[in-house]
Amino acid sequence: VFPRNLRTLAGLGRLDDVCALLVGADRGKLARGAAPDKRWRGAGEWPSTAQPAVIVADAFRHAVACGQRGSAEALLAAALEIEEGALEALVARAGGSSALCDFLLARRHVLHIWGEQALAPWLQEILAEADGRNVVDDALLKRAAEAARAKGHVAINERILAAVPRRLRAARTRPFNDARAERFLFACQHGVVELVEELLASEPALAGARNKWGQGPLHLLAAYAPHGAAALARRLIGAGVAVDGGGMWTPLLTASLWADASLARVLIEAGATLEQPTSALWMAATASRFNSRVQGHDYLEIVGVLIDAGADVDACCDWGSTAWGNAAAVVRLRLERAGAAPRERVEGRERGCYSPSTGLSPLLEALAAGDEASAREMASQRGGGDLDEEAALGDEARVRWLLRERYDYTRCVHGHGDAGRALHFAAYFGQAAMVKLLLDVGYSMAAPNAPEPSGVSRGPKPTHGKTPLEIAAARGHAAVVDALLAHLDDEEA
């Protein structure tokens, strides 16, 4: 299990052990190991054709994600030996190995870390994005100032002109936890019981540690399922770790997704919520059909545990699909025996459709008309689910959850897909706190509101082709303009 050892040691920052493994490694041995983690991104086992470059790259990215500079530099040196000249050229372009590690470590909370790529293609994407993304030049600022002046917003016009010339900061991310908290979360993720107990004994407040997305120790334990996860979960709960994790996505939902009945029992015994914000039974039933890494019949135990605990057998998601409708055939039979109605969906729970003429959904039309009460009522009836709508409403908790669990986060913050306009909607509707959140997770204030690949444009027509700063300036949202300008550097472009 060489790849797993290499990755784990890199994440823990044990540089001597990492170097010893790399020096003594048969390069062929690198391609013949188990997956780094049982549930690592759902990757299952490493394919038999896995290349040494991919395994070393994975360990390097993990070291970066955990903030382990020494391990990252050692693994980068190993990668330079394995990969061809393309990687050398990229490292040189970044100013050398040390400069490249500094660049990645400063951005580690918004990088797309996980994947089965060698370093050269991964770095090519990262550096290409850094070259052209988020550059705010004088022309953009002057357009926004002119939009404010045209609408009579003199004060906003002056604020923007005072910011010329500036540019976006190179790295707006901040480490969410200190090194001790990150080490504790990493130990929980990999089931290192001795280290977990040592850290908790010395600093009980670590029970409340969270990563950037609000995931705590139980979230990581459920997602990675190390050996003895259920027993460790009991210890963590006894030490004061919140059983529901304090967020929209609970550890029980993750255990249900991966059919981990033993962990689910521990969480339920400790008082885990079964139904909110998403039904754990609905999650398990859906996964029984669509999770290609786990067989459908393996979900019978977890489904039984949830039914016995009182879960609603007719549970549906926020757009109306039911647990019965999504389940594999064998799980459907179990749900029917428990009294579930054999229907695939509940009518009236669909997410909003966007009108080609207005570029808005019914919810956003109500919000644009000033009827916030009706807009929030529509959102509560559906349970949420559309990132643009939630950003317009300013629901920070829901947006964090949607970015983490439902949307392709990397594509969102890079301005692609059907969720790349959340910042534009937040700016249009004057949600300054939401604007700050989206900027901090990596959304670009320089990206215009472009049409979807189908040609359909989302958002009010005045926003089409405009950047968030231009939109906020024209609408007179001074707090949003201030939030966007605060994202600019003081140095000249």
C-alpha positions as CSV (number, residue, x, y, z in Angstrom):
1,V,0.0,0.0,0.0
2,F,2.8,2.4,-0.9
3,P,0.6,5.1,-2.3
4,R,-1.5,5.3,0.8
5,N,1.6,5.5,3.1
6,L,3.2,8.1,0.9
7,R,0.0,10.3,0.8
8,T,-0.7,9.9,4.6
9,L,2.9,10.7,5.6
10,A,2.9,13.7,3.3
11,G,-0.3,15.1,4.8
12,L,1.1,14.7,8.3
13,G,4.3,16.5,7.4
14,R,6.6,13.6,8.2
15,L,9.3,14.8,5.8
16,D,12.0,12.2,6.8
17,D,9.6,9.3,6.2
18,V,8.4,10.8,2.9
19,C,12.0,11.2,1.7
20,A,12.9,7.6,2.9
21,L,10.0,6.2,0.9
22,L,10.9,8.1,-2.2
23,V,14.6,7.3,-2.0
24,G,13.9,3.6,-1.5
25,A,11.0,3.2,-3.8
26,D,11.1,1.0,-6.8
27,R,9.3,3.2,-9.4
28,G,7.4,0.2,-10.6
29,K,6.1,-0.4,-7.1
30,L,4.5,3.0,-7.2
31,A,2.0,1.8,-9.7
32,R,0.8,-1.3,-7.7
33,G,-0.9,0.0,-4.6
34,A,-4.3,0.4,-3.1
35,A,-6.3,3.6,-3.3
36,P,-5.2,6.4,-0.9
37,D,-8.5,6.1,1.0
38,K,-11.4,3.7,0.9
39,R,-13.8,6.5,-0.3
40,W,-11.3,8.9,-1.8
41,R,-13.5,10.9,-4.2
42,G,-15.3,7.6,-5.0
43,A,-12.3,6.5,-6.9
44,G,-12.3,2.9,-5.5
45,E,-9.1,1.1,-6.2
46,W,-6.3,2.5,-8.2
47,P,-6.4,1.2,-11.7
48,S,-3.7,-1.4,-12.5
49,T,-2.4,1.0,-15.1
50,A,-1.8,3.8,-12.6
51,Q,1.4,5.6,-13.4
52,P,4.1,6.6,-10.8
53,A,3.6,10.2,-11.9
54,V,-0.1,10.1,-10.9
55,I,0.6,8.6,-7.5
56,V,3.4,11.1,-6.6
57,A,1.2,13.9,-7.9
58,D,-1.7,12.8,-5.7
59,A,0.6,12.8,-2.6
60,F,2.0,16.3,-3.6
61,R,-1.5,17.7,-3.9
62,H,-2.4,16.2,-0.6
63,A,0.6,17.8,1.1
64,V,-0.4,21.2,-0.4
65,A,-4.0,20.7,0.9
66,C,-2.7,20.1,4.4
67,G,-0.2,23.0,4.3
68,Q,2.9,20.8,4.5
69,R,5.6,22.7,2.6
70,G,8.5,20.3,3.3
71,S,6.6,17.3,2.0
72,A,5.4,19.3,-1.0
73,E,8.9,20.3,-2.0
74,A,10.2,16.7,-1.7
75,L,7.4,15.3,-3.7
76,L,7.8,18.0,-6.4
77,A,11.4,17.1,-6.7
78,A,10.4,13.4,-7.2
79,A,7.8,14.4,-9.7
80,L,10.4,16.3,-11.7
81,E,12.5,13.1,-11.9
82,I,9.5,11.1,-13.1
83,E,7.7,13.5,-15.5
84,E,9.2,14.8,-18.7
85,G,10.2,18.4,-19.7
86,A,6.6,19.8,-19.5
87,L,6.7,19.9,-15.7
88,E,10.2,21.5,-15.7
89,A,8.9,24.3,-18.0
90,L,5.9,24.9,-15.7
91,V,8.1,25.1,-12.6
92,A,10.5,27.5,-14.3
93,R,7.6,29.6,-15.4
94,A,6.5,29.9,-11.8
95,G,9.9,31.0,-10.7
96,G,11.3,27.7,-9.4
97,S,10.1,25.0,-7.0
98,S,10.0,27.2,-3.9
99,A,8.0,29.9,-5.6
100,L,5.6,27.4,-7.0
101,C,5.0,25.8,-3.6
102,D,4.4,29.3,-2.1
103,F,1.9,30.0,-4.9
104,L,0.0,26.8,-4.3
105,L,0.1,26.8,-0.5
106,A,-1.3,30.4,-0.5
107,R,-4.3,29.2,-2.6
108,R,-4.8,25.7,-1.2
109,H,-8.3,26.3,0.1
110,V,-9.7,27.2,-3.4
111,L,-7.6,24.9,-5.6
112,H,-9.2,21.9,-7.2
113,I,-6.9,19.5,-5.3
114,W,-8.3,16.0,-5.9
115,G,-8.1,14.1,-9.2
116,E,-6.2,11.4,-11.0
117,Q,-3.8,13.7,-13.0
118,A,-0.1,13.9,-13.2
119,L,1.3,17.3,-12.0
120,A,2.1,18.8,-15.5
121,P,-1.5,18.9,-16.8
122,W,-2.9,20.0,-13.3
123,L,-0.4,22.8,-13.0
124,Q,-1.0,23.8,-16.6
125,E,-4.7,24.5,-15.7
126,I,-3.8,26.2,-12.4
127,L,-1.2,28.6,-13.9
128,A,-3.3,29.3,-17.0
129,E,-6.2,30.3,-14.7
130,A,-3.8,32.5,-12.6
131,D,-2.5,34.3,-15.7
132,G,-5.8,35.6,-17.1
133,R,-8.4,35.2,-14.3
134,N,-9.5,38.0,-12.0
135,V,-7.5,40.7,-13.6
136,V,-9.3,44.0,-13.0
137,D,-7.9,46.7,-15.3
138,D,-8.6,50.4,-15.5
139,A,-11.1,49.9,-18.3
140,L,-13.3,47.6,-16.2
141,L,-13.3,50.1,-13.3
142,K,-14.1,53.0,-15.6
143,R,-17.0,51.2,-17.2
144,A,-18.4,50.5,-13.7
145,A,-17.9,54.2,-12.7
146,E,-19.7,55.3,-15.9
147,A,-22.6,52.9,-15.1
148,A,-23.0,54.5,-11.7
149,R,-22.8,58.0,-13.1
150,A,-25.4,57.3,-15.8
151,K,-27.8,56.2,-13.1
152,G,-27.1,59.2,-10.9
153,H,-25.1,57.4,-8.2
154,V,-22.5,60.1,-7.8
155,A,-21.0,58.8,-4.6
156,I,-20.5,55.3,-6.0
157,N,-19.0,56.8,-9.2
158,E,-16.4,58.7,-7.0
159,R,-15.6,55.6,-5.0
160,I,-14.8,53.5,-8.0
161,L,-12.7,56.2,-9.7
162,A,-10.7,56.5,-6.5
163,A,-9.8,52.8,-7.0
164,V,-8.1,53.4,-10.4
165,P,-5.6,52.0,-11.0
166,R,-5.8,48.8,-9.0
167,R,-6.0,45.1,-9.6
168,L,-7.3,42.0,-7.8
169,R,-5.1,40.6,-5.1
170,A,-3.2,37.6,-6.2
171,A,-4.5,35.4,-3.4
172,R,-7.5,36.2,-1.3
173,T,-7.7,33.0,0.6
174,R,-6.9,32.6,4.3
175,P,-6.1,29.5,6.2
176,F,-9.4,28.5,7.9
177,N,-7.7,26.7,10.9
178,D,-4.3,27.0,12.5
179,A,-1.8,24.1,12.1
180,R,-3.0,22.3,15.2
181,A,-6.6,22.2,14.1
182,E,-5.7,21.1,10.6
183,R,-3.6,18.3,12.1
184,F,-6.5,17.2,14.3
185,L,-9.0,17.1,11.3
186,F,-6.4,15.2,9.3
187,A,-6.1,12.6,12.2
188,C,-9.9,12.2,12.3
189,Q,-10.0,11.8,8.6
190,H,-7.5,8.9,8.7
191,G,-8.6,7.4,12.0
192,V,-5.3,8.0,13.8
193,V,-6.9,7.4,17.3
194,E,-3.8,8.1,19.4
195,L,-3.2,11.5,17.8
196,V,-6.9,12.4,18.0
197,E,-6.9,11.7,21.8
198,E,-3.6,13.4,22.4
199,L,-4.7,16.6,20.6
200,L,-8.2,16.6,22.3
201,A,-6.6,16.1,25.7
202,S,-4.3,19.0,25.3
203,E,-6.8,21.3,23.6
204,P,-10.5,20.3,24.1
205,A,-11.6,23.3,22.0
206,L,-10.5,21.3,18.9
207,A,-13.8,19.5,19.1
208,G,-15.3,22.5,17.3
209,A,-12.7,22.6,14.5
210,R,-14.0,23.1,11.0
211,N,-12.4,23.2,7.6
212,K,-13.2,25.9,5.1
213,W,-16.5,24.4,4.1
214,G,-17.7,23.9,7.7
215,Q,-16.9,20.2,7.8
216,G,-15.9,19.0,11.2
217,P,-14.3,15.8,12.6
218,L,-17.4,13.6,12.1
219,H,-17.9,14.8,8.5
220,L,-14.4,13.7,7.6
221,L,-14.7,10.5,9.5
222,A,-17.9,9.6,7.6
223,A,-16.5,10.6,4.3
224,Y,-13.2,8.6,4.5
225,A,-14.4,5.7,6.8
226,P,-11.0,4.7,8.2
227,H,-10.9,1.4,10.2
228,G,-12.7,1.8,13.5
229,A,-14.7,4.8,12.4
230,A,-17.8,4.0,14.5
231,A,-15.7,3.6,17.7
232,L,-13.8,6.8,17.0
233,A,-17.1,8.6,16.4
234,R,-18.3,7.6,19.9
235,R,-15.1,9.1,21.3
236,L,-15.5,12.3,19.4
237,I,-19.1,12.7,20.4
238,G,-18.2,12.0,24.0
239,A,-15.5,14.8,23.7
240,G,-18.2,17.3,22.7
241,V,-18.2,17.1,18.8
242,A,-21.6,18.2,17.5
243,V,-23.4,15.1,16.1
244,D,-25.0,17.0,13.2
245,G,-21.7,18.9,12.5
246,G,-23.3,22.4,12.7
247,G,-23.9,22.6,9.0
248,M,-26.4,21.9,6.2
249,W,-24.8,18.6,5.3
250,T,-24.7,16.3,8.3
251,P,-22.3,13.4,9.0
252,L,-25.4,11.1,8.9
253,L,-26.1,12.0,5.3
254,T,-22.5,11.1,4.4
255,A,-22.8,7.7,6.3
256,S,-26.1,7.1,4.4
257,L,-24.5,7.9,1.1
258,W,-21.8,5.3,1.7
259,A,-24.1,2.7,3.3
260,D,-22.1,2.8,6.6
261,A,-24.7,1.3,8.9
262,S,-22.4,1.0,12.0
263,L,-21.5,4.7,11.9
264,A,-25.1,5.6,11.3
265,R,-26.2,3.7,14.4
266,V,-23.7,5.6,16.5
267,L,-24.9,9.0,15.1
268,I,-28.6,8.2,15.5
269,E,-28.0,7.0,19.1
270,A,-26.4,10.3,19.8
271,G,-29.4,12.2,18.5
272,A,-28.5,12.9,14.8
273,T,-31.3,14.6,12.8
274,L,-33.0,12.2,10.3
275,E,-34.8,14.6,8.0
276,Q,-33.3,18.0,7.8
277,P,-32.1,19.6,5.5
278,T,-32.2,16.4,3.4
279,S,-33.6,13.1,4.4
280,A,-30.9,10.5,5.3
281,L,-33.3,7.8,4.0
282,W,-33.8,9.6,0.7
283,M,-30.0,9.8,0.4
284,A,-29.4,6.1,1.1
285,A,-32.2,5.1,-1.3
286,T,-30.9,7.3,-4.0
287,A,-27.3,6.1,-3.6
288,S,-28.5,2.5,-3.8
289,R,-29.3,3.1,-7.4
290,F,-26.7,5.7,-8.5
291,N,-23.6,5.0,-6.4
292,S,-21.5,2.9,-8.8
293,R,-19.0,2.1,-6.0
294,V,-21.4,0.3,-3.7
295,Q,-23.9,-2.5,-4.7
296,G,-27.6,-1.8,-4.2
297,H,-28.2,-4.7,-1.8
298,D,-25.5,-3.3,0.5
299,Y,-27.9,-0.4,1.3
300,L,-30.5,-2.7,2.8
301,E,-28.9,-2.6,6.2
302,I,-28.6,1.2,6.4
303,V,-32.1,1.6,5.0
304,G,-33.4,-0.7,7.7
305,V,-31.5,1.2,10.4
306,L,-33.0,4.5,9.3
307,I,-36.5,3.1,9.0
308,D,-36.2,1.6,12.5
309,A,-35.1,5.0,13.8
310,G,-38.3,6.6,12.5
311,A,-37.2,8.1,9.1
312,D,-40.1,9.1,6.8
313,V,-40.4,6.4,4.2
314,D,-42.1,8.8,1.8
315,A,-39.3,11.4,2.0
316,C,-38.5,13.4,-1.1
317,C,-35.8,15.9,-2.0
318,D,-36.2,19.6,-2.6
319,W,-37.2,19.1,-6.3
320,G,-39.7,16.4,-5.7
321,S,-38.1,13.0,-6.4
322,T,-39.0,10.4,-3.7
323,A,-36.8,7.9,-1.9
324,W,-38.9,5.1,-3.5
325,G,-38.6,6.6,-7.0
326,N,-34.8,6.9,-6.8
327,A,-34.1,3.6,-5.1
328,A,-32.7,0.4,-6.6
329,A,-35.3,-2.4,-7.0
330,V,-34.2,-4.3,-3.9
331,V,-34.4,-1.2,-1.7
332,R,-37.8,-0.3,-3.2
333,L,-39.2,-3.6,-1.9
334,R,-37.9,-2.8,1.6
335,L,-39.5,0.7,1.4
336,E,-42.8,-0.8,0.3
337,R,-42.8,-3.2,3.2
338,A,-42.3,-0.3,5.5
339,G,-45.4,1.5,3.9
340,A,-43.8,3.8,1.3
341,A,-46.1,4.9,-1.5
342,P,-44.9,3.7,-4.9
343,R,-44.6,7.1,-6.6
344,E,-41.5,8.6,-8.2
345,R,-42.0,12.3,-7.4
346,V,-44.1,14.8,-5.5
347,E,-45.6,17.4,-7.7
348,G,-45.0,21.1,-7.1
349,R,-41.5,20.7,-5.8
350,E,-39.5,21.4,-9.0
351,R,-36.8,24.0,-9.1
352,G,-37.6,27.3,-10.9
353,C,-37.4,27.6,-14.6
354,Y,-35.8,30.7,-16.1
355,S,-37.9,32.7,-18.6
356,P,-36.2,33.3,-21.9
357,S,-37.7,36.8,-22.1
358,T,-36.8,38.0,-18.6
359,G,-33.9,35.8,-17.7
360,L,-35.5,35.2,-14.3
361,S,-37.2,32.4,-12.5
362,P,-40.6,33.0,-10.8
363,L,-38.8,33.3,-7.5
364,L,-36.4,35.9,-8.8
365,E,-39.2,37.8,-10.6
366,A,-40.9,38.1,-7.2
367,L,-37.7,39.3,-5.6
368,A,-37.1,41.8,-8.4
369,A,-40.6,43.2,-7.9
370,G,-39.8,43.8,-4.2
371,D,-42.0,40.9,-2.9
372,E,-39.3,39.2,-0.8
373,A,-41.9,37.4,1.4
374,S,-43.3,35.5,-1.7
375,A,-39.8,34.8,-2.9
376,R,-38.8,33.2,0.4
377,E,-42.1,31.3,0.6
378,M,-41.3,29.8,-2.9
379,A,-37.8,28.9,-1.7
380,S,-39.1,27.2,1.5
381,Q,-41.7,25.2,-0.5
382,R,-39.1,23.8,-2.7
383,G,-36.4,23.5,0.0
384,G,-33.9,25.5,-2.1
385,G,-31.5,24.0,-4.6
386,D,-30.8,26.7,-7.2
387,L,-27.5,28.5,-6.4
388,D,-28.4,31.7,-8.2
389,E,-31.7,32.0,-6.3
390,E,-30.1,31.3,-3.0
391,A,-27.4,33.9,-3.7
392,A,-30.0,36.4,-4.6
393,L,-31.8,35.7,-1.3
394,G,-28.6,36.0,0.6
395,D,-28.8,32.5,2.3
396,E,-25.2,32.0,3.2
397,A,-25.6,28.6,4.8
398,R,-27.5,27.2,1.9
399,V,-25.0,28.6,-0.7
400,R,-22.1,27.0,1.2
401,W,-23.9,23.7,1.2
402,L,-24.9,23.9,-2.5
403,L,-21.3,24.7,-3.5
404,R,-19.9,21.8,-1.4
405,E,-22.4,19.1,-2.2
406,R,-24.5,19.8,-5.3
407,Y,-22.6,21.8,-7.8
408,D,-19.2,21.3,-9.4
409,Y,-17.4,23.9,-7.1
410,T,-14.4,24.3,-9.4
411,R,-16.5,25.1,-12.5
412,C,-18.7,27.5,-10.4
413,V,-15.9,29.7,-9.2
414,H,-14.2,29.6,-12.6
415,G,-17.4,31.0,-14.1
416,H,-18.6,27.9,-16.0
417,G,-21.8,25.9,-15.9
418,D,-25.3,27.0,-14.7
419,A,-23.9,28.3,-11.4
420,G,-21.2,30.7,-12.5
421,R,-23.5,33.8,-12.1
422,A,-24.2,33.6,-8.4
423,L,-21.9,36.6,-7.8
424,H,-23.8,38.6,-10.5
425,F,-27.2,37.8,-8.9
426,A,-25.9,38.7,-5.4
427,A,-24.6,42.0,-6.7
428,Y,-27.8,42.8,-8.6
429,F,-30.0,42.2,-5.5
430,G,-27.6,44.0,-3.1
431,Q,-26.5,41.1,-1.0
432,A,-23.2,42.5,0.3
433,A,-22.5,39.7,2.7
434,M,-23.1,37.1,0.0
435,V,-20.8,39.0,-2.3
436,K,-18.0,38.8,0.3
437,L,-18.6,35.0,0.7
438,L,-18.5,34.3,-3.0
439,L,-15.4,36.4,-3.5
440,D,-13.6,34.6,-0.6
441,V,-14.3,31.2,-2.1
442,G,-12.9,32.2,-5.4
443,Y,-15.6,33.8,-7.7
444,S,-14.2,36.3,-10.2
445,M,-15.4,39.9,-10.0
446,A,-13.9,40.4,-13.5
447,A,-16.1,37.8,-15.2
448,P,-19.1,39.1,-17.3
449,N,-22.5,37.6,-17.1
450,A,-22.2,35.5,-20.2
451,P,-25.0,33.3,-21.9
452,E,-25.1,29.6,-21.2
453,P,-23.7,27.3,-24.0
454,S,-27.3,26.9,-25.2
455,G,-27.5,30.6,-25.8
456,V,-29.9,31.3,-23.0
457,S,-29.0,34.2,-20.8
458,R,-29.8,34.2,-17.1
459,G,-30.5,37.4,-15.1
460,P,-32.2,40.7,-15.9
461,K,-31.3,42.1,-19.3
462,P,-29.3,45.0,-17.8
463,T,-26.9,42.4,-16.3
464,H,-26.1,40.7,-19.6
465,G,-22.5,41.0,-20.5
466,K,-21.7,43.0,-17.4
467,T,-19.4,42.3,-14.5
468,P,-20.6,42.3,-10.9
469,L,-19.0,45.7,-10.2
470,E,-20.8,47.2,-13.2
471,I,-24.1,45.7,-12.1
472,A,-23.8,46.9,-8.5
473,A,-22.7,50.4,-9.6
474,A,-25.7,50.8,-11.9
475,R,-28.1,49.5,-9.2
476,G,-26.7,51.9,-6.6
477,H,-25.7,49.2,-4.1
478,A,-22.9,51.0,-2.2
479,A,-22.3,48.2,0.2
480,V,-21.8,45.8,-2.6
481,V,-19.5,48.2,-4.5
482,D,-17.4,48.6,-1.3
483,A,-17.2,44.8,-0.9
484,L,-16.0,44.4,-4.4
485,L,-13.5,47.3,-4.2
486,A,-12.1,45.9,-1.0
487,H,-11.1,42.9,-3.0
488,L,-8.7,45.0,-5.0
489,D,-5.0,45.4,-4.3
490,D,-3.4,48.7,-3.3
491,E,-0.5,48.3,-5.7
492,E,-0.7,49.6,-9.2
493,A,-1.6,47.3,-12.0
